[in-house]
């Protein structure tokens, strides 16, 4: 894969517990991506999660970012609902 596009997103979380849950839920997606046009890496930086995306083209970059950001948002929403019980 020749990398032509890159993006780095840094998202702050309220607890390490949320970050662990996020990593458990989303790591399988990073290890076995649905396409070979993009590669994703998640890193933990204190209370921040860093999403690193590299892709062949901007179309794959946009699609990958949209997917991961929606997954992350969904996971955070579920964790917030669970915490209220």
MDTraj code that builds the backbone (N, CA, C; nanometers):
import mdtraj as md
import numpy as np

residues = "UNK UNK UNK UNK UNK UNK UNK UNK UNK UNK UNK UNK UNK UNK UNK UNK UNK UNK UNK UNK UNK UNK UNK UNK UNK UNK UNK UNK UNK UNK UNK UNK UNK UNK UNK UNK UNK UNK UNK UNK UNK UNK UNK UNK UNK UNK UNK UNK UNK UNK UNK UNK UNK UNK UNK UNK UNK UNK UNK UNK UNK UNK UNK UNK UNK UNK UNK UNK UNK UNK UNK UNK UNK UNK UNK UNK UNK UNK UNK UNK UNK UNK UNK UNK UNK".split()
xyz = np.array([
    [0.0846, -0.1177, 0.0000],
    [0.0000, 0.0000, 0.0000],
    [0.0887, 0.1234, 0.0000],
    [0.0658, 0.2128, -0.0939],
    [0.1381, 0.3390, -0.0914],
    [0.0509, 0.4422, -0.0204],
    [0.1072, 0.5032, 0.0808],
    [0.0309, 0.5961, 0.1635],
    [0.0327, 0.7338, 0.0990],
    [-0.0870, 0.7813, 0.0647],
    [-0.0998, 0.9132, 0.0053],
    [-0.1740, 1.0108, 0.0946],
    [-0.2509, 0.9591, 0.1893],
    [-0.3306, 1.0446, 0.2770],
    [-0.3180, 0.9967, 0.4206],
    [-0.3123, 1.0946, 0.5133],
    [-0.3024, 1.0617, 0.6552],
    [-0.3884, 1.1576, 0.7354],
    [-0.4377, 1.1074, 0.8490],
    [-0.5107, 1.1926, 0.9431],
    [-0.4825, 1.1436, 1.0843],
    [-0.4764, 1.2379, 1.1759],
    [-0.4601, 1.2066, 1.3175],
    [-0.5690, 1.2802, 1.3936],
    [-0.6465, 1.2050, 1.4709],
    [-0.7548, 1.2609, 1.5514],
    [-0.7253, 1.2270, 1.6976],
    [-0.7341, 1.3275, 1.7848],
    [-0.7100, 1.3071, 1.9269],
    [-0.8398, 1.3392, 2.0015],
    [-0.8922, 1.2394, 2.0748],
    [-1.0212, 1.2527, 2.1416],
    [-1.0015, 1.2353, 2.2921],
    [-1.0549, 1.3297, 2.3701],
    [-1.0426, 1.3224, 2.5156],
    [-1.1592, 1.2432, 2.5744],
    [-1.1279, 1.1566, 2.6695],
    [-1.2277, 1.0761, 2.7388],
    [-1.2296, 1.1146, 2.8856],
    [-1.3388, 1.0794, 2.9521],
    [-1.3540, 1.1191, 3.0924],
    [-1.2914, 1.0201, 3.1889],
    [-1.2611, 0.8983, 3.1416],
    [-1.2009, 0.8012, 3.2336],
    [-1.1199, 0.6968, 3.1568],
    [-1.0278, 0.6356, 3.2292],
    [-0.9490, 0.5265, 3.1706],
    [-1.0372, 0.4046, 3.1454],
    [-1.1417, 0.3896, 3.2260],
    [-1.2361, 0.2789, 3.2069],
    [-1.3032, 0.2888, 3.0703],
    [-1.3427, 0.4093, 3.0302],
    [-1.4023, 0.4290, 2.8980],
    [-1.3018, 0.3941, 2.7883],
    [-1.1783, 0.4334, 2.8081],
    [-1.0748, 0.4066, 2.7076],
    [-1.0515, 0.2564, 2.6940],
    [-1.0449, 0.1848, 2.8065],
    [-1.0267, 0.0387, 2.8013],
    [-1.1435, -0.0270, 2.7272],
    [-1.2648, 0.0174, 2.7576],
    [-1.3832, -0.0386, 2.6911],
    [-1.3798, -0.0099, 2.5413],
    [-1.3400, 0.1102, 2.5062],
    [-1.3300, 0.1471, 2.3649],
    [-1.2272, 0.0592, 2.2943],
    [-1.1095, 0.0433, 2.3552],
    [-1.0055, -0.0388, 2.2938],
    [-1.0515, -0.1838, 2.2778],
    [-1.1195, -0.2372, 2.3791],
    [-1.1702, -0.3747, 2.3695],
    [-1.2714, -0.3899, 2.2572],
    [-1.3526, -0.2886, 2.2372],
    [-1.4576, -0.2966, 2.1357],
    [-1.4062, -0.2744, 1.9937],
    [-1.3090, -0.1878, 1.9775],
    [-1.2713, -0.1460, 1.8428],
    [-1.1405, -0.2062, 1.7911],
    [-1.0581, -0.2613, 1.8794],
    [-0.9307, -0.3189, 1.8365],
    [-0.9456, -0.4274, 1.7304],
    [-1.0455, -0.5167, 1.7395],
    [-1.0589, -0.6174, 1.6329],
    [-1.0753, -0.5560, 1.4932],
    [-1.1385, -0.4398, 1.4862],
    [-1.1552, -0.3723, 1.3566],
    [-1.0219, -0.3235, 1.3018],
    [-0.9323, -0.2806, 1.3901],
    [-0.8023, -0.2312, 1.3443],
    [-0.7099, -0.3451, 1.3030],
    [-0.7287, -0.4619, 1.3657],
    [-0.6426, -0.5758, 1.3343],
    [-0.6821, -0.6458, 1.2048],
    [-0.8085, -0.6411, 1.1688],
    [-0.8568, -0.7056, 1.0473],
    [-0.9489, -0.6100, 0.9726],
    [-0.8904, -0.5111, 0.9048],
    [-0.9723, -0.4095, 0.8384],
    [-1.0526, -0.4673, 0.7220],
    [-1.1697, -0.4073, 0.6947],
    [-1.2536, -0.4564, 0.5862],
    [-1.1972, -0.4270, 0.4471],
    [-1.1022, -0.3365, 0.4383],
    [-1.0422, -0.3004, 0.3099],
    [-0.8911, -0.2866, 0.3253],
    [-0.8210, -0.3047, 0.2161],
    [-0.6754, -0.2892, 0.2181],
    [-0.6344, -0.1476, 0.1786],
    [-0.7326, -0.0611, 0.1524],
    [-0.7025, 0.0751, 0.1088],
    [-0.6678, 0.1680, 0.2246],
    [-0.6947, 0.1247, 0.3479],
    [-0.6660, 0.2109, 0.4632],
    [-0.6185, 0.1266, 0.5808],
    [-0.5363, 0.1901, 0.6647],
    [-0.4852, 0.1249, 0.7850],
    [-0.5093, 0.2180, 0.9029],
    [-0.5508, 0.1603, 1.0152],
    [-0.5846, 0.2400, 1.1332],
    [-0.5049, 0.1908, 1.2529],
    [-0.4611, 0.2841, 1.3333],
    [-0.3909, 0.2511, 1.4566],
    [-0.4507, 0.3368, 1.5677],
    [-0.4768, 0.2737, 1.6825],
    [-0.5249, 0.3446, 1.8011],
    [-0.4144, 0.3496, 1.9040],
    [-0.3983, 0.4652, 1.9661],
    [-0.2996, 0.4806, 2.0721],
    [-0.3649, 0.5464, 2.1924],
    [-0.3126, 0.5160, 2.3094],
    [-0.3607, 0.5750, 2.4329],
    [-0.2591, 0.6784, 2.4787],
    [-0.3057, 0.7993, 2.5079],
    [-0.2196, 0.9074, 2.5540],
    [-0.2870, 0.9731, 2.6751],
    [-0.2711, 0.9100, 2.7921],
    [-0.3384, 0.9592, 2.9117],
    [-0.4883, 0.9400, 2.8994],
    [-0.5642, 1.0484, 2.9097],
    [-0.7090, 1.0409, 2.8920],
    [-0.7504, 1.0668, 2.7475],
    [-0.6554, 1.0600, 2.6572],
    [-0.6831, 1.0803, 2.5151],
    [-0.6655, 0.9492, 2.4384],
    [-0.7470, 0.9337, 2.3360],
    [-0.7286, 0.8269, 2.2383],
    [-0.6863, 0.8950, 2.1095],
    [-0.5803, 0.8451, 2.0504],
    [-0.5307, 0.9001, 1.9249],
    [-0.5626, 0.7996, 1.8152],
    [-0.6362, 0.8461, 1.7151],
    [-0.6751, 0.7649, 1.6001],
    [-0.5871, 0.8073, 1.4831],
    [-0.5042, 0.7141, 1.4346],
    [-0.4143, 0.7416, 1.3226],
    [-0.4643, 0.6637, 1.2013],
    [-0.4922, 0.7347, 1.0929],
    [-0.5438, 0.6705, 0.9721],
    [-0.4506, 0.7035, 0.8565],
    [-0.4103, 0.6003, 0.7835],
    [-0.3293, 0.6156, 0.6618],
    [-0.4028, 0.5435, 0.5508],
    [-0.4056, 0.6053, 0.4331],
    [-0.4798, 0.5428, 0.3239],
    [-0.4152, 0.5693, 0.1881],
    [-0.4649, 0.4958, 0.0901],
    [-0.4175, 0.5109, -0.0473],
    [-0.4633, 0.6425, -0.1090],
    [-0.5824, 0.6880, -0.0697],
    [-0.6417, 0.8065, -0.1316],
    [-0.7351, 0.8764, -0.0336],
    [-0.7763, 0.9965, -0.0687],
    [-0.8608, 1.0740, 0.0219],
    [-1.0006, 1.0150, 0.0370],
    [-1.0486, 0.9447, -0.0627],
    [-1.1811, 0.8819, -0.0531],
    [-1.1787, 0.7734, 0.0544],
    [-1.0776, 0.6894, 0.0519],
    [-1.0642, 0.5848, 0.1540],
    [-1.0400, 0.6469, 0.2913],
    [-0.9649, 0.7551, 0.2964],
    [-0.9390, 0.8241, 0.4231],
    [-1.0697, 0.8750, 0.4833],
    [-1.1503, 0.9423, 0.4038],
    [-1.2777, 0.9966, 0.4510],
    [-1.3709, 0.8859, 0.4983],
    [-1.3830, 0.7811, 0.4195],
    [-1.4720, 0.6701, 0.4560],
    [-1.4265, 0.6026, 0.5850],
    [-1.2970, 0.5828, 0.5987],
    [-1.2428, 0.5184, 0.7184],
    [-1.2622, 0.6062, 0.8413],
    [-1.2331, 0.7348, 0.8275],
    [-1.2540, 0.8271, 0.9396],
    [-1.4004, 0.8291, 0.9816],
    [-1.4903, 0.8381, 0.8850],
    [-1.6334, 0.8388, 0.9177],
    [-1.6733, 0.7127, 0.9934],
    [-1.6270, 0.5982, 0.9473],
    [-1.6626, 0.4721, 1.0131],
    [-1.6118, 0.4678, 1.1565],
    [-1.4849, 0.4970, 1.1757],
    [-1.4268, 0.4877, 1.3096],
    [-1.4845, 0.5927, 1.4049],
    [-1.5067, 0.7140, 1.3558],
    [-1.5641, 0.8163, 1.4427],
    [-1.7077, 0.7821, 1.4819],
    [-1.7826, 0.7231, 1.3916],
    [-1.9189, 0.6785, 1.4267],
    [-1.9150, 0.5639, 1.5266],
    [-1.8243, 0.4679, 1.5066],
    [-1.8109, 0.3574, 1.6017],
    [-1.7735, 0.4103, 1.7396],
    [-1.6776, 0.4997, 1.7428],
    [-1.6346, 0.5563, 1.8706],
    [-1.7501, 0.6297, 1.9372],
    [-1.8225, 0.7099, 1.8613],
    [-1.9374, 0.7821, 1.9159],
    [-2.0427, 0.6855, 1.9706],
    [-2.0704, 0.5797, 1.8986],
    [-2.1686, 0.4807, 1.9445],
    [-2.1236, 0.4136, 2.0738],
    [-1.9960, 0.3778, 2.0805],
    [-1.9423, 0.3135, 2.2010],
    [-1.9527, 0.4077, 2.3200],
    [-1.9175, 0.5345, 2.3012],
    [-1.9250, 0.6328, 2.4095],
    [-2.0702, 0.6497, 2.4542],
    [-2.1644, 0.6562, 2.3607],
    [-2.3062, 0.6695, 2.3966],
    [-2.3533, 0.5510, 2.4796],
    [-2.3151, 0.4307, 2.4410],
    [-2.3539, 0.3122, 2.5170],
    [-2.2914, 0.3167, 2.6567],
    [-2.1662, 0.3528, 2.6662],
    [-2.1005, 0.3584, 2.7973],
    [-2.1653, 0.4624, 2.8883],
    [-2.2080, 0.5738, 2.8318],
    [-2.2759, 0.6757, 2.9121],
    [-2.4100, 0.6244, 2.9631],
    [-2.4826, 0.5518, 2.8812],
    [-2.6109, 0.4952, 2.9240],
    [-2.5892, 0.3912, 3.0339],
    [-2.4890, 0.3073, 3.0159],
    [-2.4594, 0.2053, 3.1164],
    [-2.4215, 0.2688, 3.2503],
    [-2.3452, 0.3775, 3.2462],
    [-2.3020, 0.4450, 3.3688],
    [-2.4170, 0.5088, 3.4454],
    [-2.5285, 0.5369, 3.3784],
    [-2.6404, 0.6010, 3.4462],
    [-2.7238, 0.5003, 3.5269],
    [-2.7026, 0.3717, 3.5042],
    [-2.7795, 0.2698, 3.5777],
    [-2.7108, 0.2303, 3.7052],
])
top = md.Topology()
chain = top.add_chain()
for i, resn in enumerate(residues, 1):
    res = top.add_residue(resn, chain, resSeq=i)
    for name in ("N", "CA", "C"):
        top.add_atom(name, md.element.get_by_symbol(name[0]), res)
traj = md.Trajectory(xyz[None], top)
